[in-house]
Amino acid sequence: MAVIPTQIKRKRGGQKGNRNACKHGFYSSTLSPAEICQFQNITNLEGIDPEIALIRVKLQSSLRYDPDNRRVIREASRLLVKWYSKNYRLDRTDRNYLRTFITNILEITFMRHSASLHDSQI
C-alpha cells in the first residue's frame, strides 16, 4: 500500500512571515513627521543631495523598526551606487569597487547598531 503525502493547502492572502505590506520599511511611500524633519536637516544643514538624504533617512528608519533586515542594506547600497554611477559616470570597475565599499560600511554600521540594541535590552 502506497502512502500519499498530503499537502497543506495555503490560506488566501499573505503567509506568516510575509513582509510585503510593511508600512515603515525602506519602500514605504511616506515619511513620518520626525523623518521629514530629519530629511530637511540633512539637506539644509549638511548640504547633502536630497536623493542621498532620503536614502539615509529611510535606511535609519528601516534599521530602527526592523534591525534584522539585511535586504535593506543591499538595497541601500544598490541605490547609492546607482546614484553615484549616474552622476559621476563610473565605469564597471569603479562601480564594483564602490558597491563593495558601501556594502562593507553599511554592514559594519548594521553590526554596531545591532550590538547597541542588544546591549540596551540587557
Contacts in CASP RR format, 6 or more apart in sequence:
PFRMAT RR
TARGET T0000
AUTHOR 0000-0000-0000
METHOD contacts of the structure
MODEL  1
MAVIPTQIKRKRGGQKGNRNACKHGFYSSTLSPAEICQFQNITNLEGIDP
EIALIRVKLQSSLRYDPDNRRVIREASRLLVKWYSKNYRLDRTDRNYLRT
FITNILEITFMRHSASLHDSQI
14 20 0 8 1.000
14 21 0 8 1.000
19 66 0 8 1.000
19 69 0 8 1.000
22 28 0 8 1.000
22 66 0 8 1.000
24 61 0 8 1.000
24 62 0 8 1.000
24 65 0 8 1.000
24 66 0 8 1.000
25 58 0 8 1.000
25 61 0 8 1.000
25 62 0 8 1.000
25 65 0 8 1.000
25 66 0 8 1.000
25 72 0 8 1.000
26 58 0 8 1.000
26 59 0 8 1.000
26 61 0 8 1.000
26 62 0 8 1.000
26 71 0 8 1.000
26 72 0 8 1.000
26 75 0 8 1.000
26 76 0 8 1.000
28 58 0 8 1.000
31 39 0 8 1.000
31 57 0 8 1.000
32 61 0 8 1.000
35 57 0 8 1.000
35 58 0 8 1.000
35 61 0 8 1.000
38 57 0 8 1.000
38 60 0 8 1.000
39 50 0 8 1.000
39 53 0 8 1.000
39 54 0 8 1.000
39 57 0 8 1.000
42 48 0 8 1.000
42 53 0 8 1.000
42 56 0 8 1.000
42 57 0 8 1.000
43 49 0 8 1.000
43 50 0 8 1.000
43 53 0 8 1.000
46 53 0 8 1.000
48 56 0 8 1.000
49 83 0 8 1.000
51 83 0 8 1.000
52 80 0 8 1.000
52 83 0 8 1.000
55 76 0 8 1.000
55 79 0 8 1.000
55 80 0 8 1.000
55 83 0 8 1.000
58 76 0 8 1.000
59 72 0 8 1.000
59 73 0 8 1.000
59 76 0 8 1.000
59 106 0 8 1.000
62 69 0 8 1.000
62 72 0 8 1.000
63 69 0 8 1.000
63 72 0 8 1.000
63 110 0 8 1.000
63 113 0 8 1.000
66 72 0 8 1.000
67 110 0 8 1.000
67 113 0 8 1.000
67 114 0 8 1.000
67 117 0 8 1.000
68 114 0 8 1.000
70 110 0 8 1.000
73 103 0 8 1.000
73 106 0 8 1.000
73 107 0 8 1.000
73 110 0 8 1.000
74 103 0 8 1.000
76 102 0 8 1.000
76 106 0 8 1.000
77 99 0 8 1.000
77 102 0 8 1.000
77 103 0 8 1.000
77 106 0 8 1.000
78 99 0 8 1.000
80 98 0 8 1.000
80 102 0 8 1.000
81 95 0 8 1.000
81 98 0 8 1.000
81 99 0 8 1.000
81 102 0 8 1.000
84 90 0 8 1.000
84 98 0 8 1.000
85 94 0 8 1.000
85 95 0 8 1.000
85 98 0 8 1.000
90 98 0 8 1.000
END
